[in-house]
Structure formats: C-alpha cells, structure tokens
C-alpha cells in the first residue's frame, strides 16, 4: 500500500509541474512572449547579483567562524614554511576566484538579453590565448617551485645530531623503534617477523639490535628543539604517517624505507597552554585508506624537554631483553649461535643506520 501511495505522489508531482509549465506558457502568450522574456531575464540577472553578494558574505562569515577552530600554530620549524606556502596559495587562488566570479556575475547582469542587443561571435584572439595561458602557467609554476623547495628540505639529509627513530605501520597501529645507548638502529629482516617475540623482524646477529627499544602503543617521544628523522616503513599495506600539527606527512610503503625530518618547536605542555586545551595531544594519523580499521589507526606524539625524555628513556627496557630473557643478562653478547646469519639477505634486509 505504501509503495502505491509513493508512486501516486510522484505522478501527482509531475502533473503539477506540467500544469505550472502550461500555465506559464499561456501567461506568456496572453502578456506577450517578448515582454515576459525580458522580465524573466531581468529577474534572473538581479538574482545572480544577489547570489554573488550573499555567496561572498557567506564565505567571509564561514572564515570568521572557522578560523579559530582550525589547527593551532605549526609545532615544527619546517612547518612554518608550509604554512607560508599554504597562505600564499590561498591568497593567489582567492584573488583569482574573486576576480573571475566578479566578472562572471557582472557580465550576466550587464549583458543580459534585450531586444536591442544581439550576440557577437568572437572566433579567436592570439593575444587573449597567450594572456590566459601564460599568466596562470607562471603563477602555478611559482607555487610548484615553492612546494618543491619545501619537499626537498623535508626529504634531505638531516643535521648530524638529529634523532633517528623508526616508525612502522601495521594494520591498524603504529610501531615505534628507538636506538639504544649505542645510538644505532639494527638491521631488520621481514623473514624474521614473529608477532609473539619479534614484531619487526630484528636480526639478532646484529649487535646494534641488542639495546633497541620498541613501543607498540603508537606513542612517539621527541625532544623539543632537536631535529628528528623518521625512518618510515610498513609491514603489510600502504599507510601514511600524518603529522598534522607539525605540517608533515609521508607514505609508509612495504619494502621501501621513506624518510622525513623536522624540528619540534613546542613541548606538549607548551602546546596545551597555547591552545588553552588541557587535554591536547599531538596525533599521528594514517592518511592513506588501509583497510576496514583505518579509522582507528591513531598514534600520539609526546614532545618533551631533554630531561623529561632522558627520564622516560631510562624507564624503557630493550626489546631484546624483554623477548629473550635468557640473553638479557648479557646484552652485549651477540647471540649468533642462537640465530645463524643468512648467507645472502641483502635483498630482504633493510639497514637502519
């Protein structure tokens, strides 16, 4: 019964629309088609002007409403350059948008159809073609050059004193590995991955792995004012390390190590004061659709003073000691006898030095 009523209502709506159209046609005949057409054009032209004015006013209102609800100031030194690039792009495209829309709506009003005006067919103009091709091309090339400069800085070699931290994506969480007291990250081999005892496939024949620290809770600890290089990878599918507060992001690709580096500007405590939010946390998001649990792939970043970072690091246990209790007593020894080295693992091993 409900389906019949729905179909009947749809048919009734079409009949009403048809009758309104017929009534409008009869009205035009009675009043004179040319007169009605002129009045309609005039009305549409005025409405278009109102649409332009209300549209621009709406953009301004939305800007004022949302400007304080966007991301806070950049939390990294390099992020300032990205904010500057974004603002430059916004200004250039904003000016172009306003100018083109202004001309569009002005022409619709100024050159509306009348009995005394006829259309003019304009075939071609080399000067106009050169103008509207060259100017946008130069503007876009300039914006691309700025972006390329920032990209090259992001992926360049970091300062020698930079932290080197590995972050690996895994459906659906982040695994973070820190170098131990030797300051070196050991080798990994995907063939050695064991979710129970070796989540990253660390090669225990490499002594640099003996003191490496692994955090599986997706928490990344950084030192304020100290450059950090992230060595990014994935255990399964393509993920993306998104650091919105630092204005950074980089794909995590299986079998490939991607890198980026930046310098944190504010500790988590300082950013809480800046934002006025006592619950503020820096977030790590996955910016690449990676499966049904993509929405939950979230990590956090804790930016600390050197003293706080050292105190936290002192509480961490090397991953080898926690997963190989028998070898924890002498972590300086290389357990080559327990896990013989592969004869040729160059293609399967990623060196993190």
PLY file of the C-alpha trace (Angstrom):
ply
format ascii 1.0
element vertex 353
property float x
property float y
property float z
element edge 352
property int vertex1
property int vertex2
end_header
0.00 0.00 0.00
2.79 2.40 0.91
4.51 1.73 -2.43
1.30 2.59 -4.29
0.95 5.85 -2.35
4.58 6.75 -3.11
4.12 6.13 -6.84
0.86 8.10 -6.81
2.57 11.06 -5.12
5.41 11.04 -7.66
2.93 11.02 -10.55
0.97 13.83 -8.89
4.12 15.94 -8.55
4.89 15.53 -12.25
1.32 16.50 -13.15
1.56 19.63 -11.01
4.89 20.62 -12.60
3.40 20.07 -16.06
0.36 22.19 -15.23
2.55 25.00 -13.87
4.62 24.93 -17.07
1.46 25.07 -19.21
0.06 27.94 -17.14
3.34 29.84 -17.58
3.16 29.25 -21.35
-0.41 30.52 -21.55
0.53 33.57 -19.47
3.37 34.34 -21.87
1.00 34.17 -24.83
-1.52 36.46 -23.16
1.02 39.02 -21.96
3.34 38.77 -24.93
6.30 36.41 -25.09
8.92 39.07 -25.68
7.76 41.11 -22.69
7.74 38.08 -20.39
11.17 37.00 -21.67
12.64 40.44 -20.94
11.17 40.48 -17.43
12.47 36.97 -16.78
15.97 37.91 -17.94
15.91 40.98 -15.74
14.80 38.97 -12.71
17.46 36.30 -13.26
20.18 38.94 -13.68
19.22 40.61 -10.38
19.07 37.23 -8.60
22.55 36.36 -9.88
23.92 39.59 -8.41
22.28 38.72 -5.09
23.77 35.21 -5.25
27.24 36.71 -5.74
26.86 39.15 -2.84
25.37 36.55 -0.48
27.97 33.97 -1.55
30.89 36.27 -0.78
29.30 37.27 2.51
28.83 33.58 3.37
32.50 32.87 2.67
33.50 35.72 4.98
31.18 34.54 7.75
32.44 30.94 7.48
36.04 32.17 7.58
35.47 34.17 10.75
33.62 31.27 12.36
36.17 28.58 11.50
39.46 30.49 11.72
39.81 29.78 15.46
38.72 26.15 15.04
41.47 25.14 12.61
44.83 23.67 13.57
46.91 25.69 16.05
50.26 27.21 15.11
52.80 24.93 13.49
54.57 22.73 16.03
57.71 22.37 13.90
60.25 24.78 12.45
59.76 23.36 8.95
56.00 23.59 9.34
56.25 27.39 9.31
57.39 27.21 5.69
54.41 25.01 4.83
52.02 27.45 6.50
53.61 30.25 4.50
53.22 28.21 1.30
49.58 27.45 2.11
48.83 31.12 2.80
50.50 32.19 -0.46
48.48 29.59 -2.39
45.29 30.69 -0.65
45.91 34.36 -1.46
46.71 33.71 -5.13
43.79 31.36 -5.73
41.50 33.57 -3.62
42.24 36.63 -5.74
41.71 34.65 -8.94
38.46 33.19 -7.62
37.07 36.57 -6.58
38.11 38.26 -9.83
36.67 35.56 -12.10
33.41 35.29 -10.17
33.03 39.07 -10.13
33.45 39.23 -13.91
31.15 36.23 -14.42
28.24 37.67 -12.43
28.82 41.20 -13.73
28.62 40.02 -17.34
25.45 38.06 -16.59
23.84 41.26 -15.27
25.36 43.83 -17.61
24.88 41.94 -20.87
21.51 40.32 -20.29
19.47 39.64 -23.40
17.30 42.53 -24.66
15.52 43.37 -27.88
18.21 45.89 -28.81
21.21 43.61 -28.08
22.35 40.75 -30.24
25.10 38.23 -29.56
28.53 38.66 -31.11
30.51 35.65 -32.24
34.17 36.04 -31.25
36.20 33.38 -33.06
39.80 33.69 -31.89
42.45 36.01 -30.45
46.12 35.11 -30.18
46.70 37.84 -27.58
43.95 36.51 -25.30
45.15 32.91 -25.74
48.70 33.91 -24.76
47.45 36.00 -21.84
45.18 33.44 -20.18
47.68 30.63 -20.78
50.92 32.34 -19.78
49.75 34.11 -16.62
48.23 31.00 -14.93
51.22 28.92 -16.04
53.68 31.32 -14.42
51.59 31.52 -11.24
51.29 27.72 -10.98
54.98 27.19 -11.74
55.88 29.61 -8.94
53.67 27.77 -6.45
55.08 24.41 -7.56
58.64 25.73 -7.14
57.86 26.78 -3.56
56.37 23.36 -2.84
59.31 21.55 -4.41
61.75 23.55 -2.30
59.90 22.57 0.88
59.69 18.94 -0.25
63.43 18.75 -0.91
64.07 20.21 2.54
61.72 17.68 4.13
63.45 14.70 2.50
67.05 15.96 2.60
69.75 14.70 4.94
69.05 15.86 8.50
71.62 17.53 10.75
74.24 15.17 12.18
72.86 15.50 15.72
69.32 14.53 14.68
67.43 11.73 16.41
66.79 8.71 14.20
63.54 6.94 15.04
61.82 4.22 13.05
58.02 4.15 12.72
56.33 1.18 11.04
52.68 0.91 10.07
50.77 -2.30 10.72
47.05 -2.84 10.37
45.92 -0.99 12.39
48.52 0.59 14.68
51.98 2.16 14.69
55.16 0.51 15.94
57.96 2.86 17.03
61.61 1.81 17.45
64.27 3.91 19.19
68.03 3.33 19.15
69.54 2.38 22.49
72.68 3.70 24.13
74.79 2.93 21.05
72.70 5.41 19.05
72.29 2.95 16.15
69.26 1.09 14.81
70.00 -2.52 13.94
69.06 -4.41 10.79
65.60 -5.80 10.08
64.63 -8.84 8.02
60.96 -9.38 7.18
61.54 -13.16 7.22
62.27 -12.98 10.94
58.98 -11.26 11.87
57.20 -13.02 14.72
54.24 -11.27 16.35
54.97 -13.01 19.64
58.69 -12.33 20.04
59.98 -10.23 17.13
57.33 -7.87 15.83
59.68 -6.01 13.47
61.88 -8.90 12.41
65.03 -7.62 14.11
68.17 -9.50 13.13
69.63 -10.74 16.42
73.01 -11.32 14.77
73.37 -7.54 14.59
74.67 -6.25 17.92
73.03 -2.86 17.32
69.64 -4.52 17.90
70.54 -5.58 21.45
69.58 -2.26 23.03
66.90 -1.01 20.62
63.61 -0.05 22.24
60.24 -0.78 20.63
56.96 0.88 21.59
53.87 -0.89 20.25
51.37 1.54 21.73
51.79 4.02 18.88
53.41 6.63 21.13
56.30 8.64 19.71
58.54 10.58 22.12
60.52 13.54 20.75
62.83 16.19 22.21
61.85 19.82 21.75
64.31 21.82 19.65
66.16 18.69 18.50
65.90 17.61 14.82
64.39 14.16 14.32
64.49 11.95 11.25
61.71 9.39 10.90
62.54 6.16 9.06
59.14 5.05 7.82
58.03 1.60 6.69
55.07 -0.77 6.61
54.55 -4.41 7.48
51.56 -5.02 5.25
49.84 -2.41 3.06
50.49 1.22 2.21
49.91 3.53 5.18
50.75 7.20 5.61
52.32 8.91 8.61
50.27 12.08 9.01
51.57 14.67 11.48
49.06 17.49 11.02
50.30 19.59 13.95
53.83 19.50 12.50
52.56 20.00 8.91
54.27 16.78 7.80
53.19 13.55 6.11
54.90 10.69 4.32
53.76 7.37 2.83
54.69 4.14 4.58
55.32 1.62 1.78
56.02 -2.11 2.22
59.60 -2.97 1.28
60.70 0.67 1.00
62.12 2.98 3.66
60.89 6.56 3.27
62.22 9.38 5.41
61.40 12.88 6.56
62.85 15.13 9.22
61.73 18.15 11.23
62.44 20.04 14.43
59.71 20.23 17.11
59.13 23.77 18.43
56.83 23.28 21.42
56.56 20.61 24.07
53.19 19.00 24.64
52.84 21.03 27.84
53.56 24.29 26.00
51.03 23.46 23.28
48.39 22.82 25.92
48.90 26.39 27.12
48.94 27.79 23.57
45.66 26.08 22.66
44.07 26.53 26.08
43.21 22.82 25.98
44.43 20.82 28.95
43.65 17.58 27.08
45.62 18.47 23.95
47.76 15.75 22.37
49.82 15.66 19.19
48.41 12.99 16.90
49.75 10.52 14.35
47.07 9.71 11.79
47.08 7.28 8.90
46.35 9.44 5.87
46.01 6.54 3.45
42.97 4.24 3.32
44.45 0.96 4.54
41.52 -1.29 5.36
38.35 -1.56 7.40
40.13 -0.49 10.60
41.72 2.59 9.00
39.63 4.95 11.15
41.20 3.57 14.34
44.85 3.77 13.24
45.87 6.59 15.52
49.01 7.27 17.49
50.21 10.06 19.75
53.35 12.16 19.98
54.84 13.38 23.24
57.26 16.28 22.82
59.41 16.65 25.93
62.33 18.59 27.31
65.70 16.76 27.14
65.46 15.99 30.87
61.95 14.55 30.54
62.94 12.50 27.51
66.01 11.05 29.25
63.93 10.20 32.31
61.37 8.42 30.12
64.06 6.59 28.16
65.62 5.37 31.42
62.39 3.51 32.21
62.32 1.63 28.89
63.57 -1.93 28.52
65.43 -3.04 25.37
63.19 -5.16 23.16
65.73 -7.98 23.05
65.86 -8.28 26.82
62.07 -8.37 27.08
61.66 -11.05 24.42
64.81 -13.07 25.09
65.03 -13.35 28.92
67.91 -15.80 28.74
70.06 -13.25 26.88
69.07 -10.23 28.96
71.82 -10.79 31.50
74.48 -10.16 28.89
73.00 -7.89 26.25
76.45 -7.01 24.93
76.94 -10.53 23.62
75.94 -11.25 20.06
73.58 -14.26 20.01
74.92 -15.51 16.69
74.88 -19.08 17.94
71.13 -18.93 18.60
70.16 -17.40 15.23
72.64 -18.13 12.43
73.05 -15.38 9.87
71.54 -15.88 6.43
74.13 -16.38 3.68
72.61 -13.73 1.41
69.98 -11.48 2.89
70.88 -8.28 1.10
67.61 -8.22 -0.83
65.49 -8.93 2.18
67.23 -6.76 4.74
66.70 -3.08 5.35
69.67 -1.44 7.02
68.82 1.26 9.58
72.00 3.09 10.47
0 1
1 2
2 3
3 4
4 5
5 6
6 7
7 8
8 9
9 10
10 11
11 12
12 13
13 14
14 15
15 16
16 17
17 18
18 19
19 20
20 21
21 22
22 23
23 24
24 25
25 26
26 27
27 28
28 29
29 30
30 31
31 32
32 33
33 34
34 35
35 36
36 37
37 38
38 39
39 40
40 41
41 42
42 43
43 44
44 45
45 46
46 47
47 48
48 49
49 50
50 51
51 52
52 53
53 54
54 55
55 56
56 57
57 58
58 59
59 60
60 61
61 62
62 63
63 64
64 65
65 66
66 67
67 68
68 69
69 70
70 71
71 72
72 73
73 74
74 75
75 76
76 77
77 78
78 79
79 80
80 81
81 82
82 83
83 84
84 85
85 86
86 87
87 88
88 89
89 90
90 91
91 92
92 93
93 94
94 95
95 96
96 97
97 98
98 99
99 100
100 101
101 102
102 103
103 104
104 105
105 106
106 107
107 108
108 109
109 110
110 111
111 112
112 113
113 114
114 115
115 116
116 117
117 118
118 119
119 120
120 121
121 122
122 123
123 124
124 125
125 126
126 127
127 128
128 129
129 130
130 131
131 132
132 133
133 134
134 135
135 136
136 137
137 138
138 139
139 140
140 141
141 142
142 143
143 144
144 145
145 146
146 147
147 148
148 149
149 150
150 151
151 152
152 153
153 154
154 155
155 156
156 157
157 158
158 159
159 160
160 161
161 162
162 163
163 164
164 165
165 166
166 167
167 168
168 169
169 170
170 171
171 172
172 173
173 174
174 175
175 176
176 177
177 178
178 179
179 180
180 181
181 182
182 183
183 184
184 185
185 186
186 187
187 188
188 189
189 190
190 191
191 192
192 193
193 194
194 195
195 196
196 197
197 198
198 199
199 200
200 201
201 202
202 203
203 204
204 205
205 206
206 207
207 208
208 209
209 210
210 211
211 212
212 213
213 214
214 215
215 216
216 217
217 218
218 219
219 220
220 221
221 222
222 223
223 224
224 225
225 226
226 227
227 228
228 229
229 230
230 231
231 232
232 233
233 234
234 235
235 236
236 237
237 238
238 239
239 240
240 241
241 242
242 243
243 244
244 245
245 246
246 247
247 248
248 249
249 250
250 251
251 252
252 253
253 254
254 255
255 256
256 257
257 258
258 259
259 260
260 261
261 262
262 263
263 264
264 265
265 266
266 267
267 268
268 269
269 270
270 271
271 272
272 273
273 274
274 275
275 276
276 277
277 278
278 279
279 280
280 281
281 282
282 283
283 284
284 285
285 286
286 287
287 288
288 289
289 290
290 291
291 292
292 293
293 294
294 295
295 296
296 297
297 298
298 299
299 300
300 301
301 302
302 303
303 304
304 305
305 306
306 307
307 308
308 309
309 310
310 311
311 312
312 313
313 314
314 315
315 316
316 317
317 318
318 319
319 320
320 321
321 322
322 323
323 324
324 325
325 326
326 327
327 328
328 329
329 330
330 331
331 332
332 333
333 334
334 335
335 336
336 337
337 338
338 339
339 340
340 341
341 342
342 343
343 344
344 345
345 346
346 347
347 348
348 349
349 350
350 351
351 352
